[in-house]
């Protein structure tokens, strides 16, 4: 089913971030009125929402606040037709150093969103989870929605707990929520602390790359395809109460990823593994291969941007962003 988004009221938490800003832009382009939640800060920054086209600003309402603030969350969801919940601490490295904050934000914040959704009764709530909740596998076995889960680190523990909160509110209070598990989104506006911009930035400076473990495999999925997945999850009634995977069918190791980027940038790369970049061995997810057949079957969703093309666009964005900072 395809909705007419014109005039619909939509809340997006985490709207100033990498994925949230792309989602906000897409919704505005579809004609929706968007209430965009940006984490409160002293500078009043709206993150990537500063790039919002001028012709859409009359349909964009920006609220600064914290999803851990119950009253604020109720204000956000009031009178909303659709809710996209993206707000979270998403950095695994940050979560290692700040486990309490990570769990408080990602779990208690999600409880607040679900409680407010129970009161506000939106038509649909889309909860954004992570493929990081799945247990690693030693085989080339695609990971479906029924694959075992495991709390490898504070970040994945918080996301898994948030998923359980969402499921409990659906089963207990019938809130119309659908959960997306996304596999390594990347593209323009991606956080500079993640592996792809780290590789690109280092290669702009020379041919030497300093990375952690090169052997883990990942499915890198372009952000435009992820946004299409979110929109379809909000439109299709049969996904209410369901968890759906969205990931590229192509898995690459971190070492292979680095070589692809180096080739695209014309670099003869030398890769050095540094001990201080290695994660604790028991909490590293080694093998990830997405099974998105459920998304194709229910939603007709398949990735449309291949890895090389997506990386070209990301390299161009990192270069442009770096030049603007000079």
N, C-alpha and C positions, 0 to 999 in steps of 0.2 A: 504494500500500500504506500502511495506517495501522498504526503500531506501538503496542503497549501499553508505555508508558514507565514504568509502575510498577515500581520496584525496579531499573531500569537505572542503571548508574553512568556519569555524564557529566561530562567536564571542559570548562570554559569559560575560555579565556584572555581577559583584558581584561574580566572579569566586573563590575568596579566602575564601568565607564563607562556612557555613554548607552545604547548598543545592548546591550552585554553584560549590564547589569542587567535590562533588559526580557526578554532571552532566559532568564536565570537564573530569573526569576519565572515565566515560562511553563513552563519545564521542571519546576520544583517543583510548579506547579499540575497538571501532568500525572502527578505521582507519582514523578518521577526522583529519584535521589540525586545531588546536584551538587557537584563539586569545583571551587570558584570561585577563579580566580587573580587576585589584585589586586597591582598593582605595589607593591613594598615602599616604605614611607615612614616617616619618623621619628615621625609622629603615630599610626601604626597605623590610619590611616583605611581604611575599606572602601568608600568612595565611596557610590554609590547603593544598595549592598547593605544599608545601614543601615535601609532601608525594608522589608526582607524580613518578610512576615507571621510572627508568632510561631509559628503552628501548623506552619510549614515548616522551622523552624530545626533540627530534629533530622535533617533530610535535607540540610543545607547544611554543607559543609566549606570553610572559607576559608583559602587559602594565600597568604602574602605572599612575593613574590619577583620575579625578573627573568627574562624569557624568554631573555636573553643568557647566563644561567647554565645550562650544560649539565646538571650534576647535578640542579639544581632541576627542570628540565623533565622529565627522566626520572622523577623522583619524582611529578610531576604526572600523567603519563600512565599510570603503572603501574596495571594492573587496570581500565582504563577501557573501557567498551563503545563509547562515542561521544565524539568530540573536536570541539569547535567552537573554531576559532582566530580570535579577533578582536583579540588584543593587537597594538597598533601605535601609532606616532606618527601621528596622523591630521590634524593641523593643517598646511595648506599654508603658512600664514604662518610657523609655527614652523620648518617644513622649509627655507624660504628662508634663515633665519638660522642653522640648525643642520643642515646637510646631512649631515655625518659621522654625527652621532647618529641621525638619521632613517634613514639607509641601514643602519647597524649594527643598529639595533633591528628594523627591518622585514624586512631580508634575513637577517642572521645569526640573528635570533630565529626566523625561519621555518625555516631549516636545522635548528636545534635541535629544533623541534617535529616536523619530518619524520623526523629521525634517531630521536627517541624513539618516534614512531609506528611506525617500522620495527621497533623492538625490542618494543614493547608489543602490537602487532597488534590495534588496536581494530577493531570491526566497521565503523565509518565515521568518517572525518574530514571535516569541512566547513571549508573555507578561505574566509575573507571577503576579497574583493578590492574594487576600486573602479572605477566607470565612468570615473574620471579617467584611466585608462590608454589610453582610446580617442583616436585622432586626431580633431581638430575637423573639421567639415565646413561648407562655405559654403552648402549646400543644406538643405532640409527633408527630409533623408534619414535614416530611422530607423537607429539604430546596433545592428546585430546582433552576435552573438558572433564573426563572421568579419570584422568591420570592422577596418581597420588600427589599430595601436597606436602610441603615441609617448610618449617620456619628456619631457613638457613642463617639468617642474620636479623638484626632488629628491624630493618626495613621490611623484609618479606614477612616477618612475624606480624608487623603492624598491618600490612595489606591483607594478609590472610584473616586476621581478626576482624578487620573492617568488612571483608566479604561475608563473614559469618554474622556480623551485626545486621547487615543488609538483608541476608536471607531470613534471619529470625524475625525482622520487622515485616517482611513479606508474608511469612507463614503465620505470624501471630496477629498482625493488624491489617493484612491485605493491602499494604502499600504497593502500587503498581511499578515495581522496580525491575530493571534488567541490568545485568553486570557484564561489562566488556573486559576481557583479559587481553591486553595488548602486548605484542612482542617487539620490544626495542624500537620505539618510534624515533625517527631522525628526520632532519630537514632544516630549512632556514629557521632561525631563532632558537635552535637547540642550545641548551645550557653548555657553556664553555668548559665545564668540569667533566663532561662525559667523554667517552673514548673517541668518538669520531672527530669532534672539534679539537680534542687534544692532539690527535695525529695530524690533522690539517695544520694547526697552529705551529707545531714543531717543524713540519716540513716547509712551511713558509720561511723558516729561519735557517734551514740547511738540510743535509741529507741524513742526519743522525736522528733516530727515534729512540726515546727512552720510555719503555712501557713495562707493564707487569706481566702476568702469565699470558702467553700467546696461544695456548692450546684450547681454551673454552670456545664452544661454538654458540653463535647467536643468530636469530632471524631479525634482520634490520628491515623495518617496515616504514615506508615513506609517510610523512605526516598527512598529506592530502588523502591518502587511502584510509588512514585512521579516522580522519574527520568524516569521511563518507560512511564509515562503519558506525560512528556515533549517531549520525543523522538517521540511518536506517534502523538502528536499535530504538530510536525514539518514535519511529513511524509504525513499526510492525507489532501488532498486538500479541502475536504468538510467542514473542520472546519474554513476556512478563514472567518473572520468577525464574528465568533461565540465566545461565552463564554461557557466554559465547567467546571463543578465541578469535583473535584477528592478528594474523602474522603472515609474513612472506613465506613462500614454500622453499626458499633457498636459505640454507644455513652455511655460514662461513666461520672459520676460526678468527680470532683476533689477529693472528699473524697474517692470514689471507686478506683480511680487511685492510690491514696496514699496507700490504703490497698493492692491492687494487687502488687505494688512494694515492700511493706513491706513483703508480703508473699513470693515473689520470693527471697528476701534477708534474709529470716528466722528471721525477726524482729517482736517482739510483740510490736506494735507501740502505742504510745499515741500522739494524734493530738491536738494541741493547736491553736486556731484561734487568730491571733494578729490584732489589729485594724489598725496598721500602714501598714499592707499588703493588706488591703481592698481597692479596687478601688472605686471612687465616684459612688454611687448607680445608678445614671441615665446613667452612661456610661459603666456599666458592661453588657456584653452579657450573658444572663442567660441560654438559651437553644439552642443547636445546634445539628441538626441531618442531616447528609448529604444525599442528593439524587444524586447519581452518575449514574443514569440510562441512561442519555444522553451519558456519556463516554462509557458505555458498548455497547450501541446501535450503536454509530458511530465508536468507536475505538476498541471495543472488550476489553476494559480495566476493570479489577477488581483487588482489592488488593489481594496480594498473601501471605503476612506476617501478621499473627494474632498478637493481642496486646501483649500477654504474650511472644511470641517468640521475637518480636521486642524489648520489654523491657529487656529481658535477654541479648540481644546483646548490648543494650545501657548501661546497668549496667556494663557489662564487659569492655566496652570502657571507661566509666567514671572512673572505678577502675584503669585501665591501665594508663590513662592520669594522674590521681592523683599520681600514683606511680612514673611516670617519672618526675613529678615536685618536688619531695622530694629531 
